[in-house]
């Protein structure tokens, strides 16, 4: 191999090794099915996961009015001790919703949209698109969110 060809090949190889990791981080993250989502025939995502309320990371749900977001779902414990679960993205522009147990609603602080615990639109700018609501079932310390 000639000297100039050797250095050219060496430079390309070194450049690839140095810059490839940087370029890979520029690629948009792809959502991977974590096992909590299951495909269905209608094209909608089907959710089915459990939350262990005994774990410290889930302590918010041990208190009435507490909430947390997992897998794009906001789960809240109402003032009567039941659980509600809904898509955590506002149907107006996709901002993350807050759970407000005392007001019996999911609230978008960005533009003021509100949704009832049944997913119904309470006021604009959410227009008429309701939130997707998921079922919950508590067995022991395990809260199942599905739908």
Secondary structure, DSSP 8 states (H G I E B T S, - for coil): --HHHHHHHHHHHHHHHHHHHHHHHTS-------SSEE--TTS--EEEEEEETTSGGGGGGGSTT-EEEETTEEEEE-TTS-EEEEESB-TTT--B-EEETTTTEEE-TTT--EEETTS-EEETTSTT----EEEEEEETTEEEEE-
